[in-house]
Amino acid sequence: MPIASGGDGGELIGGHASIAVGGLSNPIDWHYIPGSSAAVELTLAGTGQSYGYTVISSTGTERWSGEILDVSGTLTVNGGAEFGVLAFDLAGCSGFDWTVKQSSFDPQGPKPGGQLPSNDRPTGAIPLKLGSKTVIATKGASPDFEVGFECDSWPDENGNTVYLNIGYTVWYKFAGTGRPVTVDTTGSDFDTTVAVFTANGSGGWTPLPDGCVEDVPLEPVGVSWQAAVTVPTVTGTWYYVEIGGYPGIHPYGTLKVAVR
């Protein structure tokens, strides 16, 4: 958010800050005339609209998501003897908070191939018990997903849902216990995405709310590219898990799955 104003003598003072809903995401980098005693007070409120889009080329993928902010509030600058006190209305300001995930393709790199996994499709989903772990090579799986991943989708200009091609998917299933169940791919050697579904009785699949995860935030900063998802379950209901690789140099590899 650029901020600037002229002083009594036509001098320019200004600054730049990144804002997020609820306050500043980093301190103001404020520029003023050398020797002055300028100080800054800023109060603001932000309301936003979420956005997301994906750019796909022959050499890579960029997935952008974030929030566009309409800002209201005031900025007061004490410019000392040089400028006096200056006040600004921030109603005309806007900002955005964003994240971007980039993957690069290597046309000359290792190619997929190998044996087709028995759980390549949902009809071959391998049952897993709580507390179990399994390892599988996904290099030979089909390159296209069977069911789209909600957390990597967006509407096009006609309102139709477009899905990022999370590929080389394999399927598992587990029986609900009446308690939350976690599916974790920690230890896999590629960037995973996990989605959980129930069968809808008509040959289709119903995604669970918040049951699709691409990356897991790490505290205090950073993310893990090996996805994990926790979903509530109903006793006796079967839940189907689709796990695939994010488009990139190697959207396949050694997949490790733990259910707890």
VEXTOR-79984 format. One record per residue (C-alpha): residue number from 1; residue in one letter; x, y, z negated. Coordinates in steps of 0.05 Angstrom, whole numbers, plus 32768, in hexadecimal, padded with zeros to 4 digits. Layout:
% VEXTOR-79984
(NUM; 'a'; (X; Y; Z))
...
This chain:
% VEXTOR-79984
(1; 'm'; (8000; 8000; 8000))
(2; 'p'; (8026; 803F; 8016))
(3; 'i'; (801D; 807C; 7FEB))
(4; 'a'; (8035; 80C2; 7FFB))
(5; 's'; (8028; 810C; 7FEE))
(6; 'g'; (8049; 814F; 7FFA))
(7; 'g'; (8060; 817C; 7FC1))
(8; 'd'; (8059; 81C7; 7FBA))
(9; 'g'; (8094; 81D3; 7FE8))
(10; 'g'; (807D; 81A1; 801C))
(11; 'e'; (80AD; 816C; 8002))
(12; 'l'; (8098; 8123; 8009))
(13; 'i'; (8093; 80F1; 7FD1))
(14; 'g'; (807A; 80AB; 7FDD))
(15; 'g'; (807C; 8062; 7FCA))
(16; 'h'; (8068; 801C; 7FDB))
(17; 'a'; (8048; 7FE5; 7FB1))
(18; 's'; (8028; 7FA1; 7FBD))
(19; 'i'; (7FE5; 7F99; 7F9A))
(20; 'a'; (7FB9; 7F5E; 7F89))
(21; 'v'; (7F75; 7F59; 7F68))
(22; 'g'; (7F7C; 7F6F; 7F20))
(23; 'g'; (7FBC; 7F97; 7F27))
(24; 'l'; (8001; 7F9E; 7F45))
(25; 's'; (8026; 7F60; 7F5C))
(26; 'n'; (8068; 7F85; 7F57))
(27; 'p'; (8080; 7FC9; 7F3D))
(28; 'i'; (8078; 8007; 7F68))
(29; 'd'; (80B6; 8018; 7F90))
(30; 'w'; (80B0; 8063; 7F89))
(31; 'h'; (80D9; 8095; 7FB0))
(32; 'y'; (80E1; 80DE; 7F9A))
(33; 'i'; (8110; 8119; 7FA0))
(34; 'p'; (8153; 810A; 7F7C))
(35; 'g'; (8157; 812C; 7F39))
(36; 's'; (810C; 812F; 7F2D))
(37; 's'; (80E9; 810C; 7EF3))
(38; 'a'; (80B0; 80ED; 7F19))
(39; 'a'; (8086; 80B9; 7EF4))
(40; 'v'; (804D; 808F; 7F0F))
(41; 'e'; (800B; 8078; 7EF0))
(42; 'l'; (7FDE; 804B; 7F1A))
(43; 't'; (7F9A; 802E; 7F0B))
(44; 'l'; (7F75; 8005; 7F3F))
(45; 'a'; (7F40; 7FD1; 7F4B))
(46; 'g'; (7F3E; 7FA4; 7F87))
(47; 't'; (7F06; 7F7C; 7FA7))
(48; 'g'; (7F19; 7F4D; 7FDF))
(49; 'q'; (7F03; 7F20; 8017))
(50; 's'; (7F28; 7EDF; 8023))
(51; 'y'; (7F45; 7ECF; 8067))
(52; 'g'; (7F6D; 7E98; 8088))
(53; 'y'; (7F88; 7E87; 80CD))
(54; 't'; (7FB9; 7E59; 80EE))
(55; 'v'; (7FEA; 7E67; 8126))
(56; 'i'; (8001; 7E29; 814D))
(57; 's'; (8037; 7E2A; 8182))
(58; 's'; (8061; 7DF6; 81A5))
(59; 't'; (8098; 7DFF; 8171))
(60; 'g'; (8073; 7E0A; 8130))
(61; 't'; (8036; 7E1A; 8105))
(62; 'e'; (8027; 7E54; 80D6))
(63; 'r'; (7FEC; 7E50; 80A6))
(64; 'w'; (7FD9; 7E94; 8088))
(65; 's'; (7FA7; 7E9D; 8050))
(66; 'g'; (7F99; 7ED4; 801F))
(67; 'e'; (7F6B; 7F0D; 800C))
(68; 'i'; (7F5E; 7F52; 802A))
(69; 'l'; (7F53; 7F85; 7FF3))
(70; 'd'; (7F29; 7FC5; 7FF0))
(71; 'v'; (7F4A; 7FF0; 7FBB))
(72; 's'; (7F2D; 8025; 7F8D))
(73; 'g'; (7F50; 804B; 7F55))
(74; 't'; (7F7F; 8085; 7F49))
(75; 'l'; (7FC9; 8093; 7F4D))
(76; 't'; (7FE7; 80CA; 7F22))
(77; 'v'; (802E; 80E2; 7F2D))
(78; 'n'; (8053; 810F; 7EFC))
(79; 'g'; (8084; 8132; 7F29))
(80; 'g'; (80A2; 815C; 7EF2))
(81; 'a'; (80B5; 81A4; 7EFF))
(82; 'e'; (80C0; 8197; 7F49))
(83; 'f'; (807A; 8180; 7F5A))
(84; 'g'; (804D; 8181; 7F1D))
(85; 'v'; (8017; 814D; 7F13))
(86; 'l'; (7FFA; 812F; 7F53))
(87; 'a'; (7FBB; 8104; 7F54))
(88; 'f'; (7FA4; 80D7; 7F8C))
(89; 'd'; (7F63; 80B3; 7F9A))
(90; 'l'; (7F71; 806C; 7FB2))
(91; 'a'; (7F2D; 8062; 7FD2))
(92; 'g'; (7F4C; 8064; 8017))
(93; 'c'; (7F80; 802F; 8007))
(94; 's'; (7F7D; 7FE6; 8019))
(95; 'g'; (7FAB; 7FAB; 800F))
(96; 'f'; (7FB2; 7F61; 8015))
(97; 'd'; (7FCD; 7F25; 7FEF))
(98; 'w'; (7FE5; 7EEB; 8019))
(99; 't'; (800B; 7EA9; 801F))
(100; 'v'; (8028; 7E8A; 805D))
(101; 'k'; (803E; 7E43; 806A))
(102; 'q'; (806C; 7E35; 80A5))
(103; 's'; (807F; 7DF4; 80C6))
(104; 's'; (80AE; 7DEB; 8102))
(105; 'f'; (80AB; 7DB5; 8137))
(106; 'd'; (80EA; 7D92; 8150))
(107; 'p'; (80DB; 7D74; 8194))
(108; 'q'; (811F; 7D50; 8192))
(109; 'g'; (8115; 7D33; 814D))
(110; 'p'; (8101; 7CEC; 8139))
(111; 'k'; (80C2; 7CD4; 8159))
(112; 'p'; (8088; 7CAF; 8138))
(113; 'g'; (807E; 7C66; 8144))
(114; 'g'; (807C; 7C24; 8120))
(115; 'q'; (8045; 7BF7; 8107))
(116; 'l'; (7FFE; 7C12; 8101))
(117; 'p'; (7FEB; 7C13; 80B7))
(118; 's'; (7FB0; 7BE7; 80A4))
(119; 'n'; (7F90; 7C24; 8083))
(120; 'd'; (7F98; 7C52; 80BF))
(121; 'r'; (7F4C; 7C5C; 80C1))
(122; 'p'; (7F18; 7C64; 8089))
(123; 't'; (7EFB; 7C1F; 8097))
(124; 'g'; (7F3E; 7C02; 8082))
(125; 'a'; (7F45; 7C2C; 8043))
(126; 'i'; (7F6F; 7C07; 8010))
(127; 'p'; (7F4F; 7C03; 7FCA))
(128; 'l'; (7F79; 7C1E; 7F91))
(129; 'k'; (7F6F; 7C15; 7F47))
(130; 'l'; (7F7A; 7C4D; 7F15))
(131; 'g'; (7FC2; 7C4B; 7EFD))
(132; 's'; (7FDB; 7C2C; 7F3D))
(133; 'k'; (8011; 7C44; 7F6D))
(134; 't'; (801F; 7C32; 7FB5))
(135; 'v'; (8051; 7C43; 7FEC))
(136; 'i'; (8044; 7C41; 8037))
(137; 'a'; (8067; 7C58; 8077))
(138; 't'; (8039; 7C86; 80A0))
(139; 'k'; (8066; 7C8D; 80DE))
(140; 'g'; (803B; 7C5C; 8105))
(141; 'a'; (7FF8; 7C7A; 80F2))
(142; 's'; (7FCB; 7C9C; 8126))
(143; 'p'; (7FE2; 7CE4; 8132))
(144; 'd'; (7F9B; 7D01; 812D))
(145; 'f'; (7F70; 7D03; 80EE))
(146; 'e'; (7F2F; 7CDD; 80E8))
(147; 'v'; (7F0C; 7D11; 80BD))
(148; 'g'; (7F20; 7D5B; 80BB))
(149; 'f'; (7F3F; 7D78; 807C))
(150; 'e'; (7F14; 7DB0; 805E))
(151; 'c'; (7F50; 7DD4; 803E))
(152; 'd'; (7F71; 7DDC; 8082))
(153; 's'; (7F35; 7DF5; 80A9))
(154; 'w'; (7F18; 7E38; 80C0))
(155; 'p'; (7EDD; 7E50; 80E9))
(156; 'd'; (7EE9; 7E66; 8131))
(157; 'e'; (7EC8; 7EA1; 8153))
(158; 'n'; (7E8A; 7E77; 8160))
(159; 'g'; (7E83; 7E5F; 8118))
(160; 'n'; (7E9C; 7E19; 8128))
(161; 't'; (7ECD; 7DF9; 80F7))
(162; 'v'; (7F13; 7DEF; 8111))
(163; 'y'; (7F41; 7DBF; 80EC))
(164; 'l'; (7F8C; 7DC0; 80EA))
(165; 'n'; (7FA7; 7D7E; 8104))
(166; 'i'; (7FBC; 7D5C; 80C4))
(167; 'g'; (7FD5; 7D1C; 80E5))
(168; 'y'; (7FEF; 7CD5; 80D9))
(169; 't'; (7FB8; 7CCA; 80A6))
(170; 'v'; (7FAD; 7C8D; 807B))
(171; 'w'; (7F72; 7C7C; 804E))
(172; 'y'; (7F68; 7C62; 8008))
(173; 'k'; (7F2B; 7C5A; 7FDB))
(174; 'f'; (7F1E; 7C55; 7F91))
(175; 'a'; (7EE1; 7C49; 7F65))
(176; 'g'; (7EC8; 7C81; 7F3A))
(177; 't'; (7ECE; 7C7B; 7EEE))
(178; 'g'; (7EA2; 7CB4; 7ED7))
(179; 'r'; (7EE1; 7CDD; 7EC8))
(180; 'p'; (7F0F; 7D08; 7EF3))
(181; 'v'; (7F3F; 7CE0; 7F1E))
(182; 't'; (7F81; 7CFB; 7F3B))
(183; 'v'; (7FA1; 7CE5; 7F7D))
(184; 'd'; (7FEA; 7CFB; 7F7F))
(185; 't'; (801D; 7CF6; 7FB8))
(186; 't'; (8059; 7D0D; 7F90))
(187; 'g'; (8099; 7CEC; 7FA9))
(188; 's'; (8083; 7CE9; 7FF2))
(189; 'd'; (80B8; 7D01; 8023))
(190; 'f'; (808B; 7D2D; 804F))
(191; 'd'; (8058; 7D65; 8047))
(192; 't'; (8016; 7D43; 8034))
(193; 't'; (7FCD; 7D59; 8033))
(194; 'v'; (7F99; 7D32; 800B))
(195; 'a'; (7F4D; 7D32; 8012))
(196; 'v'; (7F18; 7D0A; 7FEC))
(197; 'f'; (7ED4; 7CF7; 8009))
(198; 't'; (7E97; 7CCD; 7FFB))
(199; 'a'; (7E72; 7CA4; 8030))
(200; 'n'; (7E31; 7CC6; 8043))
(201; 'g'; (7E0D; 7C87; 8058))
(202; 's'; (7E09; 7C9B; 80A1))
(203; 'g'; (7E4F; 7C88; 80B5))
(204; 'g'; (7E6B; 7CCC; 80A2))
(205; 'w'; (7E92; 7CEA; 8069))
(206; 't'; (7E7F; 7D20; 8037))
(207; 'p'; (7EBA; 7D48; 801B))
(208; 'l'; (7EBC; 7D53; 7FD0))
(209; 'p'; (7EBC; 7D9C; 7FBA))
(210; 'd'; (7F04; 7DB0; 7FAC))
(211; 'g'; (7F18; 7D6A; 7FC1))
(212; 'c'; (7F4A; 7D80; 7FF7))
(213; 'v'; (7F90; 7D97; 7FE3))
(214; 'e'; (7FCB; 7DAA; 800F))
(215; 'd'; (7FFE; 7DC5; 7FDE))
(216; 'v'; (8002; 7DC4; 7F92))
(217; 'p'; (8017; 7E05; 7F6F))
(218; 'l'; (8052; 7DFF; 7F40))
(219; 'e'; (805C; 7E2A; 7F02))
(220; 'p'; (8074; 7E5F; 7EFF))
(221; 'v'; (8080; 7E65; 7F4A))
(222; 'g'; (8082; 7E39; 7F88))
(223; 'v'; (805A; 7DFF; 7FA3))
(224; 's'; (8063; 7DB4; 7FAD))
(225; 'w'; (8055; 7D9D; 7FF4))
(226; 'q'; (8042; 7D58; 7FD9))
(227; 'a'; (7FF7; 7D60; 7FCB))
(228; 'a'; (7FD0; 7D48; 7F8F))
(229; 'v'; (7F86; 7D4F; 7F84))
(230; 't'; (7F59; 7D42; 7F47))
(231; 'v'; (7F0E; 7D36; 7F52))
(232; 'p'; (7ED4; 7D25; 7F24))
(233; 't'; (7EB7; 7CE0; 7F2F))
(234; 'v'; (7E77; 7CB9; 7F24))
(235; 't'; (7E7A; 7C72; 7F0A))
(236; 'g'; (7E70; 7C40; 7F41))
(237; 't'; (7E79; 7C71; 7F7B))
(238; 'w'; (7EB0; 7C63; 7FAD))
(239; 'y'; (7EDC; 7C9D; 7FC0))
(240; 'y'; (7F04; 7C9E; 8000))
(241; 'v'; (7F48; 7CC1; 8004))
(242; 'e'; (7F66; 7CD9; 8046))
(243; 'i'; (7FB0; 7CEC; 8043))
(244; 'g'; (7FD6; 7D0A; 807D))
(245; 'g'; (8012; 7D33; 8090))
(246; 'y'; (8013; 7D7E; 809B))
(247; 'p'; (8027; 7D8F; 80E3))
(248; 'g'; (8072; 7D9A; 80E5))
(249; 'i'; (80B4; 7D78; 80F5))
(250; 'h'; (809F; 7D37; 80D2))
(251; 'p'; (8054; 7D32; 80C1))
(252; 'y'; (805F; 7CEA; 80AD))
(253; 'g'; (808F; 7CC0; 8084))
(254; 't'; (8090; 7C99; 8043))
(255; 'l'; (8050; 7CA8; 801E))
(256; 'k'; (804C; 7C9A; 7FD3))
(257; 'v'; (8006; 7C9A; 7FB4))
(258; 'a'; (7FF4; 7C96; 7F6A))
(259; 'v'; (7FAE; 7C94; 7F4E))
(260; 'r'; (7FA0; 7CA5; 7F06))
